[in-house]
Amino acid sequence: MKTISLKQLHARTGYWARSAQKQPIIVTDRGEKIVTLQRHVTNPRAPAVIDLAARLKWMPVSPADSTIFISENRDGR
């Protein structure tokens, strides 16, 4: 693991941030380890709807027809 000083990090932040993608970098302040720079790992997102049938079972069922309700509501304006 590479070790750099806080002063070096301040002088070339972009360079060290890009270098941290390859290997972790320890940053020191007056010889004391204060932080480690390392690659950020992203987790792939799960699909919003995994199974349509399971999603439909979860949704509440209404005996009323929503189009009728919407039409009646519009007529009242």
Order of alpha helices (4+ residues) and beta strands (2+ residues): beta-alpha-alpha-beta-beta-alpha-alpha
